[in-house]
């Protein structure tokens, strides 16, 4: 048996060793948290990009409804990657570029491809295809390419534009993507419309994407900022539309968003 003095020294050494181990574990956890925190927004962005690719697979497999739902899921990830970056202070240049690439796939290519399937279904009907030449038919079918090109230009401009802190310049690509994806839910009603309406829609939204028109931004503001009122109105309208009518009318929310964005500057000038 060790003398009392040696037992005290041994116990003290053991306590010191334990404290050192705890300190090492703490340092490791802080380092791990720093590394993980840095990549959380990029991981969410990667989920957005994955949704875009999976949506394309479903559309090509003849299931545009599921493809549309997955694009909506991509929009949720697109919102939360920016939210996470602001919350964690984890901004990075690679994250900014990755976000635009993900948006290009999820809200540019995937919705345009879905729109092509709707157009082809309409053109195959004898009553809508009557009197349409081959050249016009090809123009109608390939008109969604305009959406892809406009989305690419919109995202490229956003990456180098530092004047979009309070508002967007041109229609955000997620809004365009959600609109055209939601058309999958009302496809049967669209099939009876004149086929030239489809390229007109593609042309109109492409114009909004590349335009210099200020569009409302949902970026965080102070709670007392009057600029929050349009966001509150759109969220309430969106909830009413989704709960009372159904997800098939989600395109109405995008139309409301465009209308409010166009009216706000006029209202502000009149108020002044």
Secondary structure, 3 states (H helix, E strand, C coil): CCCHHHHHHHHHHHHHHHHHHHHHHHHHHHHHHHHHHHHHHHHHHHHHHHHHHHHHHHHHCCCHHHHHHHHHHHHHHHHHHHHHHHHHCCCCHHHHHHHHHHHHHHHHHHHHHHHHHHHHHHHCCHHHHCCCCHHHHHHHHHCCHHHHHHHHHHHHHHHHCCCCCCEEECCCHHHHHHHHHHHHHHHHHHCCCCCHHHHHHHHHHHHHHHCCCEEECCCCCCCCCHHHHHHHHHHHHHHHHHHHHCHHHHHHHHHHHHHHHHHHHHHHHHHC
